[in-house]
Each structure stands twice: as C-alpha cells, then as structure tokens.
Amino acid sequence: MSGGISLFIGIGTVVNVATVLVGSVLGVLVGHRLSHRTRELVTDAIGLVTLLIAISSALTVGDKALSDAVGTSAPVLIVLGAMLIGGIIGSLLRIEQRLEGFGAWIQHRFDRREGEGKFVEGFVSASMVFCVGPLTFLGSLSDGLGRGADQLFLKAVLDGFTSIAFAASFGWGVAASALVVLVVQGSMTAVGALLGDVLPDAHVTALGATGGVMLIGVALRLLKLKQVAVADLLPALIVAPLLVQLLIAVRN
C-alpha cells in the first residue's frame, strides 16, 4: 500500500456523496436569493470550467505510455474507435433515455413541486460531470486497491463546489445525482478490491483521454450549444482499454 490516506476502503465515495448532498442543499438555499440571470451565468461558468478540465484530460492522449504501447499514430484512432463503438452500444441500450427516465421517476416519487424538465436536466448533467471524469474511475480503483482515497477526496472537494453552482440553477435534481455517484464509484471501488491492479498505464491513459472527450460533450450541454447524448457514450470507457489491449496483441 502506498502512503495515500484511506481510513477504510470506500471512504472516498462516502465523502464524495456527502459533499454532493451538502453542496446541493447549499445551492438550493442560495439559489432562491439569486436572479435567473445570475443562475444562468453560474451554469455557464461551470460549463467553461468543465470544458477546461475536459480538454486537459483529452490531451493526455499524447502521453508516452500510450504511444509506446500502441504506436505514435494509434492513440487518437483508439479514442475515435472507442467513441464510435461505445456510442453505438450505448444508443442501442438507450442509456441516456434510461438515465433521464430514472431521473423523472425520482422527481415524481420525491418532489412533485419542481418542473420535471429542470429536475431531469440537473440530475443528468450533474451525474455526467460527477461520474464521467478520469478521477471517478482512477480514484475509485485506487481506493479499492487499498492505495488511498486521495484522488477521490480531491474529487469530492471539486464536486462539492460544483454541486452548489449546479443546484443553484437546477435544484434538487443535483442532489439525486449522489445516487449515481454512489453506484458508479462504489462499483468501481469493488472492482478494484476484487480484481487488483489490472489496468496498465497505457490502458488507463486511453480511458482518461476518452473520458476527457466525453466531458467536452457535457460542457457543450451546459453551455447550451449542443445536447450531446453523453450517457450513450459511456460504454466507450470500457471499449478504449479493450482496443489498447487488442492493438498490443496485434503488434506483438
């Protein structure tokens, strides 16, 4: 075990869920005191910062670990292939539609006072921002492997501030995204605990770069430029490491 901070396996996800819930409550309380124009500006600001994080993550496609494993011309093609194959799979599985339906069900079940469209958009956007980034998967795996939850603690702080801004604009749908955080990160932590360190650096880099490209789609949604069905692209995060392994096998 490295020197990371981890009181027990899963502590990172527990803290992350707590910061999303606390941030959402604060955001809803603050939101009543903000004008519509201010809430729109807050959402735009989050969209721009999301775009910055997304571009930084996507640019890791040029990392040496990946190019050494698959060749200098292959990394971008791997991300492209993962996005295309993953998008087709996700579209056939109707992941985006199912996630939106789940958000609508929660809205009807627990909060009939708020407009469904607003609730669902907050739930879906927050779920994607909180769960698509590389820190979600890398941090959860690290926590599960017993290497510490430092990455998830960092993510928890970022998500806490982000949820305040989101909830100020979208309301309680953001708090509902904590369920997705719990399921996704909890599952990845369990995978790390059961399987051990199964992803070499090249595979992790491909996963991170693909996640970065997907985050660009989230940023476009937040900036109201294009309603990219980001959830349908989620299978790409599984396809990317598989394509890396396929190319490594072919090269050898």
Order of alpha helices (4+ residues) and beta strands (2+ residues): alpha-alpha-alpha-alpha-alpha-alpha-alpha-alpha-alpha-alpha-alpha
